[in-house]
Amino acid sequence: MKKWLLYILMAAVIGLVLAFIIGLLLPQMRTDSSTMQIDIADPALIKQGEYVARTADCVACHTTLEGADYAGGLPMLTPLGAIYSTNITPDKETGIGNYTLADFSNAVKHGVRKDNSALYPAMPYPSYQIMPDDDIAAMYAYFMSAVKPVNQPNLESELPPVFNWRWPLSYWQVLFAPKREFTPESPDSLIARGQYLVEGPGHCGSCHTERGIGFQEIALTNADSDEYLSGAVIDGWRAKSLRGEHRGLGTWNTAELVDFFKTGRTDKTAAFGAMAEVVEHSTQYMTDTDLNAMSAYLKTLTPAPNKEVKLPVKKDETTQKLLDGVYDTRGAILYAEYCQVCHRADGGGVPRIFPALDDNSAVYARNADSVLQITLSGGRMPETPHDRMAFTMPEFSHLSDSDIAEVVNYVRNSWTNQAPMIDTTDVVKMRAFLKKKPTTATDLPPDLTVADSKKGAGNE
């Protein structure tokens, strides 16, 4: 018996050693040896690279509150602990100043560092893989020649032992991030460009597609599955479905999408949470052609499976009661006291200033996390030059759990809205989540600084 146990132990050790060796070799099989020659001082190439970096939204993840651009250190929560974005300035000691073009390309497109170890998939290289080499080269010129070097050491992850090992990540890459190329779904050049931006540099699926058991996106393209871009919960926000059902983009038209991407708001709604950062750092800088392309492509996506293509018509019985001072529920009283002055009795808000609550798909989503989080912690619109001011919503965390549940249910089911009810358990869970969540730029009113805000660890 002891002999068999010894044999089993030896086999386990040998197997672990082999797995370790293979895990070290696998990333090298993903890398490419680029021989492209470029002039990193070429102004036109640098300008192109800056635009590509905007479409890829690099600054949002690699910059902390009040930190230097691209110097890293942004905390990102995972179920196992925090990891931190890295310094991607051209500093030679702590950044990527010693990266060659091939090193840069392998990191961005294939998730392999200069030392041939695998990157955490918080870096959206499964999406970036389809980016053409010319765009990667232009981005390299921008980072090496136009970004200010910042000497800021990278932070170690807070993942527990074993889970913070790099070599097992190479197996994740084999399973969930195979090498692939862009395959357009449509012969229409505008729609194909939009598909590329959404699927590639924009990495929309990173937030708007559900994750599987290995924390992988369950689909990387629309051709993979109609679950692609069908909505997900990330960082406590409900990243809405971008497909054609009623609670997705079924009620949006292309012009509204373009306006939203460019300004962070429409007459009815406004960007909040992580999407506010996307608008502020990325989409507001994109050309009208690219914004139209993305919007046109998104409107081609069919409704997500098992979701209501269209909700039943519901008569508004709320507005008149509020105007008449008929507060027949606790939720109505709370709405009148805290919400009505901005969002109005008809739930229509004020166009481009206070978002509408009625007929706003972000409000009546099946998952109430976004409404709960913004009610408890507040938020602000992204700042762009297209509107004169970015408005802030105050937090209402001082209200009791039962009051929060009452007013959220009231808002989500008044006027023409129809949504599942929540209870105090949902509020308690969101409060617990927010205690652990780091403060981001879009969580703060414009006049607050990091010193005034809470600090913590979070997720890329």
C-alpha positions in Angstrom: 0.0 0.0 0.0 2.8 2.4 0.9 4.5 1.5 -2.4 1.4 2.5 -4.4 1.1 5.8 -2.5 4.8 6.5 -3.3 4.1 5.8 -7.0 1.1 8.0 -7.0 3.1 10.8 -5.3 5.9 10.5 -7.8 3.5 10.5 -10.7 1.9 13.7 -9.3 5.2 15.4 -8.9 6.3 14.4 -12.4 3.0 15.6 -13.8 3.3 18.9 -12.0 6.8 19.4 -13.3 5.8 18.6 -16.8 2.8 20.9 -16.6 5.1 23.7 -15.3 7.6 23.2 -18.1 4.9 23.1 -20.8 3.2 26.2 -19.1 6.5 28.1 -19.6 6.8 27.0 -23.2 3.3 27.7 -24.4 3.4 31.5 -24.4 6.5 31.3 -26.7 4.3 29.5 -29.2 1.9 32.4 -29.3 4.5 35.1 -30.0 5.5 36.5 -33.4 8.9 37.8 -34.4 8.0 41.1 -36.2 10.6 42.4 -38.7 8.5 45.5 -39.5 10.7 48.6 -39.7 9.1 51.9 -38.6 10.2 55.4 -37.7 8.8 56.0 -34.2 9.4 59.7 -34.6 7.2 60.0 -37.7 4.5 62.6 -36.7 1.8 61.0 -39.0 2.5 57.6 -37.5 2.4 59.0 -33.9 -0.9 60.8 -34.7 -2.4 57.5 -36.1 -1.2 55.6 -33.0 -2.8 58.1 -30.6 -6.1 57.6 -32.4 -5.7 53.8 -32.3 -4.9 54.1 -28.5 -8.1 56.1 -28.1 -10.2 53.5 -29.9 -8.7 50.8 -27.6 -9.3 52.9 -24.5 -5.9 52.2 -23.1 -5.8 55.2 -20.8 -8.9 54.2 -18.8 -7.3 51.1 -17.3 -3.7 52.2 -17.1 -4.3 55.5 -15.3 -5.3 56.0 -11.6 -7.2 58.9 -10.1 -5.0 61.9 -10.4 -2.2 59.7 -11.6 0.1 60.2 -14.6 -1.4 59.0 -17.9 -0.6 55.3 -18.6 1.6 54.9 -15.4 -0.6 52.0 -14.2 -1.6 51.1 -10.7 -5.4 51.0 -11.2 -6.8 48.3 -8.9 -9.2 45.7 -10.4 -11.3 43.4 -8.4 -11.4 39.7 -9.2 -13.3 37.1 -7.2 -9.9 36.1 -5.7 -8.4 39.5 -5.0 -7.1 42.6 -6.6 -4.7 42.9 -9.6 -3.2 46.2 -10.8 -2.8 47.6 -14.3 0.8 48.1 -15.3 3.0 51.0 -16.3 2.9 51.3 -20.1 4.9 54.6 -20.3 8.2 54.4 -22.1 10.2 54.5 -18.8 13.0 52.0 -19.2 13.1 50.9 -15.6 9.4 50.5 -14.6 7.5 50.9 -17.9 7.9 49.5 -21.5 10.8 51.6 -22.6 12.9 48.5 -23.4 10.1 46.8 -25.4 10.8 46.3 -29.1 7.9 46.5 -31.6 7.7 42.7 -31.5 7.5 42.7 -27.6 4.8 45.4 -27.7 2.8 43.5 -30.3 3.0 40.2 -28.4 1.8 41.8 -25.2 -1.1 43.7 -26.8 -2.3 41.0 -29.3 -1.3 37.8 -27.6 -1.0 38.5 -23.9 2.7 37.6 -23.6 5.1 39.9 -21.7 8.6 40.6 -22.7 9.9 37.9 -20.3 7.6 35.4 -22.2 5.2 35.0 -19.2 1.4 35.2 -19.7 -0.6 38.3 -18.9 -3.8 38.2 -16.9 -6.8 38.3 -19.1 -7.9 41.6 -17.5 -5.9 42.9 -20.4 -8.3 42.4 -23.3 -5.9 40.7 -25.7 -8.6 38.2 -26.8 -10.2 41.2 -28.5 -7.0 43.0 -29.5 -5.8 39.9 -31.4 -7.7 41.0 -34.5 -6.0 44.4 -34.7 -3.8 44.8 -37.8 0.0 45.0 -37.5 0.0 48.5 -38.9 -2.2 49.8 -36.1 -0.1 48.1 -33.5 3.0 49.7 -35.0 1.4 53.1 -35.0 0.4 52.7 -31.4 4.0 51.6 -30.5 5.3 54.8 -32.1 2.8 56.9 -30.1 3.7 55.2 -26.7 7.5 55.4 -27.4 7.6 59.0 -28.7 4.6 60.9 -27.4 3.8 59.5 -24.0 5.7 61.0 -21.1 8.0 58.4 -19.3 7.0 57.9 -15.7 9.1 56.0 -13.2 6.5 54.2 -11.2 7.0 50.6 -10.1 4.3 48.1 -10.9 2.3 46.7 -8.0 2.1 43.0 -7.1 -1.3 41.4 -7.4 -3.2 40.5 -4.2 -4.2 37.0 -5.5 -3.4 34.2 -3.1 -0.6 31.7 -3.6 -1.0 29.3 -6.6 -3.6 31.7 -8.2 -0.9 34.3 -8.5 1.4 32.0 -10.6 1.8 33.0 -14.2 2.5 29.7 -15.9 -1.1 28.3 -15.4 -2.4 31.3 -17.4 -0.8 29.9 -20.5 -3.3 27.0 -20.4 -6.1 29.6 -20.0 -4.9 31.2 -23.2 -4.9 28.0 -25.1 -8.5 27.3 -24.0 -10.0 30.7 -24.3 -7.8 33.0 -26.3 -6.7 31.1 -29.5 -5.0 33.1 -32.2 -7.6 34.4 -34.6 -8.1 37.0 -37.4 -11.0 39.4 -38.1 -13.7 38.0 -40.3 -16.3 40.6 -41.5 -19.9 39.5 -41.4 -21.1 42.0 -44.0 -19.8 43.1 -47.4 -20.9 46.6 -46.4 -17.6 48.4 -45.6 -19.2 50.7 -43.0 -20.8 47.8 -41.1 -17.6 45.8 -41.4 -15.6 48.7 -39.9 -18.1 49.0 -37.1 -17.9 45.3 -36.4 -14.1 45.5 -36.2 -14.2 48.5 -33.8 -16.7 46.7 -31.5 -15.1 43.3 -31.7 -11.5 44.4 -31.6 -10.0 47.7 -30.2 -13.3 48.7 -28.6 -13.4 45.3 -26.8 -17.1 45.9 -26.0 -17.5 42.2 -25.2 -15.2 42.5 -22.2 -18.1 44.2 -20.4 -21.2 43.4 -22.4 -20.7 39.6 -22.8 -21.3 37.1 -20.0 -18.3 35.2 -18.5 -18.0 31.5 -18.3 -16.6 29.2 -15.6 -13.0 30.2 -16.5 -13.9 33.9 -16.4 -13.7 33.9 -20.2 -16.1 35.7 -22.5 -18.6 33.0 -23.6 -18.4 34.4 -27.2 -15.8 36.7 -28.9 -17.9 37.3 -32.0 -21.5 37.4 -33.2 -20.6 34.3 -35.3 -19.7 32.4 -32.2 -23.1 32.8 -30.5 -26.0 35.2 -30.3 -25.1 35.4 -26.6 -22.4 37.8 -27.7 -23.0 41.3 -26.3 -26.2 40.1 -24.7 -25.3 41.9 -21.4 -23.4 41.1 -18.2 -22.7 42.3 -14.7 -19.2 43.8 -14.1 -18.0 45.9 -11.2 -21.5 45.9 -9.8 -22.9 47.5 -13.0 -25.3 45.9 -15.4 -23.6 46.3 -18.8 -26.7 46.2 -20.9 -27.4 44.0 -23.8 -26.2 45.6 -27.1 -28.5 43.4 -29.1 -31.9 44.1 -30.6 -34.4 43.2 -27.9 -36.5 45.8 -26.0 -34.2 45.9 -22.9 -31.2 46.0 -25.2 -30.9 48.4 -28.1 -34.3 47.6 -29.6 -35.7 51.0 -28.7 -32.5 53.0 -29.8 -31.9 54.3 -33.3 -28.5 54.8 -35.0 -28.5 58.6 -34.5 -29.1 58.2 -30.7 -26.2 55.7 -30.5 -23.9 58.1 -32.3 -25.0 60.9 -30.0 -24.4 58.7 -26.9 -21.0 57.6 -28.0 -19.9 61.2 -28.8 -21.4 63.1 -25.9 -22.2 60.5 -23.2 -25.9 61.4 -23.2 -29.1 61.7 -25.3 -32.3 63.5 -24.6 -33.4 60.5 -22.5 -30.4 58.9 -20.9 -26.8 59.4 -19.9 -23.7 57.3 -19.5 -22.7 56.3 -15.9 -20.2 54.0 -14.2 -17.6 52.4 -16.5 -19.4 53.5 -19.6 -18.9 57.1 -18.6 -15.2 56.4 -18.6 -15.4 54.8 -22.0 -17.0 58.0 -23.4 -14.7 60.3 -21.5 -11.5 58.6 -22.5 -12.3 56.9 -25.8 -15.5 57.3 -27.9 -15.8 61.1 -27.7 -12.5 61.3 -29.6 -13.5 59.0 -32.4 -14.4 60.3 -35.9 -18.0 60.6 -36.9 -17.4 57.9 -39.5 -16.3 55.4 -36.9 -19.1 56.3 -34.5 -21.6 55.8 -37.3 -19.9 52.5 -38.2 -20.1 51.2 -34.7 -23.7 52.3 -34.3 -24.8 50.8 -37.7 -23.2 47.5 -36.8 -24.8 47.2 -33.4 -28.2 47.8 -34.9 -27.7 44.7 -37.1 -27.5 42.4 -34.1 -30.6 40.3 -33.6 -32.4 40.1 -30.2 -30.6 38.0 -27.5 -32.1 34.5 -27.0 -34.8 34.1 -24.3 -35.3 37.8 -23.9 -38.4 39.9 -24.6 -38.2 41.3 -28.1 -40.9 43.8 -27.2 -42.5 44.5 -23.8 -46.3 44.7 -23.4 -47.8 48.2 -23.6 -48.4 49.7 -20.2 -50.5 52.8 -19.4 -48.9 55.5 -17.4 -50.9 55.9 -14.2 -48.1 57.4 -12.2 -47.7 61.0 -13.5 -51.2 62.2 -12.6 -51.0 60.7 -9.1 -47.8 62.6 -8.4 -49.2 65.8 -9.9 -52.2 65.4 -7.6 -50.1 64.6 -4.6 -51.5 61.1 -4.3 -48.7 59.2 -2.6 -50.2 55.8 -2.1 -47.0 53.8 -1.5 -43.8 54.4 0.5 -41.9 54.4 -2.8 -44.1 57.3 -4.1 -43.3 59.3 -1.0 -39.6 58.7 -1.3 -39.7 59.6 -5.0 -41.5 62.8 -4.4 -39.1 63.8 -1.6 -35.8 62.8 -3.2 -36.2 62.4 -6.9 -39.0 64.3 -8.4 -37.4 67.7 -8.5 -34.8 66.5 -11.1 -36.6 63.6 -12.8 -40.0 65.2 -12.8 -43.5 63.9 -12.1 -43.7 62.3 -15.5 -40.3 60.5 -15.1 -39.1 62.3 -18.2 -36.3 64.3 -16.6 -34.8 67.2 -18.4 -33.3 66.5 -21.8 -29.5 66.3 -21.7 -29.4 67.4 -18.1 -31.3 65.0 -15.9 -31.9 61.5 -17.4 -35.4 60.2 -17.9 -36.5 57.4 -15.6 -39.5 56.4 -17.7 -38.9 54.3 -20.8 -35.1 54.2 -20.0 -33.8 50.7 -20.7 -31.0 51.1 -18.1 -33.7 51.6 -15.5 -36.0 48.7 -16.3 -33.3 46.1 -17.0 -34.1 42.7 -15.5 -31.0 43.1 -13.3 -31.3 46.1 -11.0 -27.6 46.4 -10.0 -27.0 49.6 -11.9 -30.0 51.4 -10.4 -29.0 50.1 -7.0 -25.4 51.2 -7.3 -26.1 54.7 -8.6 -28.8 55.2 -6.0 -26.4 54.2 -3.2 -23.2 55.8 -4.4 -24.3 58.5 -6.9 -22.3 59.3 -10.0 -21.6 61.9 -12.7 -21.9 62.2 -16.4 -18.7 62.1 -18.5 -17.2 65.5 -19.3 -17.1 66.3 -23.1 -17.0 69.6 -25.0 -20.3 68.8 -26.6 -22.4 69.9 -23.6 -21.8 72.8 -21.3 -21.8 70.9 -18.0 -21.5 67.4 -16.6 -24.1 66.9 -14.0 -23.7 64.9 -10.8 -26.2 62.7 -9.0 -25.8 62.6 -5.2 -25.7 59.4 -3.2 -28.6 58.3 -1.1 -26.7 55.7 1.1 -28.1 57.3 4.2 -31.6 55.8 3.4 -32.4 52.6 5.0 -32.2 49.3 3.1 -36.0 49.0 3.0 -36.4 52.6 1.7 -33.8 52.0 -1.0 -35.7 48.9 -2.1 -39.0 50.8 -2.0 -37.8 53.7 -4.2 -35.9 51.5 -6.6 -38.9 49.2 -7.1 -41.1 52.3 -7.5 -38.9 53.8 -10.2 -38.5 50.5 -12.1 -42.2 49.8 -12.2 -43.8 53.3 -12.5 -45.0 55.2 -15.6 -44.5 52.7 -18.5 -41.6 50.8 -16.9 -41.9 47.0 -16.2 -39.1 45.3 -14.2 -38.7 42.5 -11.7 -39.0 43.5 -8.1 -36.0 43.5 -5.6 -35.9 43.2 -1.8 -33.7 44.4 1.0 -31.4 41.4 0.5 -30.3 42.9 -2.9 -29.6 46.3 -1.2 -27.5 44.6 1.5 -25.5 42.8 -1.1 -24.8 46.0 -3.0 -23.8 47.9 0.1 -21.3 45.1 0.9 -19.9 45.2 -2.6 -19.5 49.0 -2.6 -17.5 48.8 0.6 -14.8 46.8 -1.2 -15.0 48.7 -4.5 -12.4 51.4 -5.3 -13.4 54.9 -6.2 -13.0 55.7 -9.9 -13.0 59.1 -11.6 -16.6 58.9 -12.7 -17.7 58.1 -9.2 -16.6 61.5 -8.0 -18.2 64.9 -8.4 -15.9 67.3 -10.4 -14.9 69.3 -7.3 -13.7 66.3 -5.2 -10.2 64.9 -5.2 -8.8 61.5 -4.2 -8.0 62.7 -0.8 -11.7 63.4 -0.3 -12.7 60.0 -1.5 -12.6 56.4 -0.2 -9.7 54.2 -1.2 -9.6 50.5 -1.9 -8.7 47.7 -4.3 -10.5 46.9 -7.5 -10.7 45.1 -11.0 -9.3 45.8 -14.5 
